[in-house]
Amino acid sequence: MKLEMIEIKNLVRSNILELQPYSSARSEFTGKEGIFLDANENPFGTMNRYPDPYQSELKQKLADLKGVTPQNIFIGNGSDEVIDLAFRIFCDPGKDKALTFSPTYGMYDVSAGINNVELIQLPLSADFQIDLEALKPYFDDSKIKLMFICSPNNPTGNLIDQKAIDFILENFKGIVIVDEAYIDFAEGDSLTKKINQYNNLIVSQTFSKAWGLAAARVGTAYAGDEIISLYNKVKPPYNISQLNQKAANEALNNFNNYEANLNLILSERKRVENVLLKIEKVKKIYPSDANFILIEVENADQIYTTLVEQNIITRNRNKQVKNCIRISIGTPEENDTLINRLKNIQ
Ligand SMILES: Cc1ncc(COP(=O)(O)O)c(C=O)c1O
């Protein structure tokens, strides 16, 4: 147990602390039966009613699955909303800062920019781990309110060393957001187990990857009660549509399907890695704990463009990691096509 709990309210923007949140009609009356004449809905139709603003059915299912309580869950319109709301809750535009470790997921930078918050980007080491010695001086900068750790990291695919994350949680006095969008594909444990130990920890996950619901836009944040209350305070009242809640509930009811697809993606990842290793123009394959692999080739720009000309779209990461391309694991047929086309590029 962390000895000293962080005073979360000292990290929150003062206008957010004082904010009187919107009270939706559906959150004031939670019963199921009644004549609903409160929310200016149309009485006719099947999608005519506003959805549950706090997604209680979905949260209960997630709570059972993850071993947390529903009060420790926030559901976002994708985990991109979890990221954006963190800036809005904790960072005063033009004043506060956030920090992350590059190369990493691009939305931390974009969200920081939208919110007019400076994002410090410390380079990861050669093996894509956090350089704690380089980070330590930043622990003293009280303007840094948020630290984003992406694990498994996008685009490099590796988990961040658990001991380094623990060290940050023990020493950083701001909010630590561990982005676990790809955790289902990883060998390591999720940080959700630590939300009761560290009241400044937010673990973000998503239905977009292993659960196969990228189109539905459902992301999750797991954190202590205080942080979740702040998220509920600033979120739009009905941020998760009825359709999206239904899609996520159905996915959770169909756990076997999730597991079967996950296992297939993992076995395909291994197969693709093994085949790519034998292709001469592939110089290196970085080990992956995600549903994509980062490969180094002789000339990433040329290979990326040639694949696009053949209607195969990968992600050129040459600007982030020299001569590297990120390849998502597709269906076995898609992977075969990718491999064959790659082999045939001159
Ligand atoms: C690391 C990481 N976090 C978050 C997201 C966004 O996920 P969502 O679809 O839940 O908004 C992505 C999407 O690619 C990602 O790579």
The ligand as an ORCA input file, in Angstrom:
! r2SCAN-3c Opt
* xyz 0 1
  C      -2.606      3.074    -27.321
  C      -3.961      3.441    -27.773
  N      -4.805      4.003    -26.897
  C      -6.041      4.355    -27.237
  C      -6.492      4.140    -28.527
  C      -7.873      4.625    -28.873
  O      -8.763      3.626    -28.688
  P     -10.335      3.855    -28.745
  O     -10.788      3.221    -30.002
  O     -10.849      3.157    -27.522
  O     -10.597      5.331    -28.722
  C      -5.668      3.555    -29.473
  C      -6.137      3.345    -30.843
  O      -5.474      2.898    -31.726
  C      -4.360      3.201    -29.087
  O      -3.493      2.652    -29.944
*
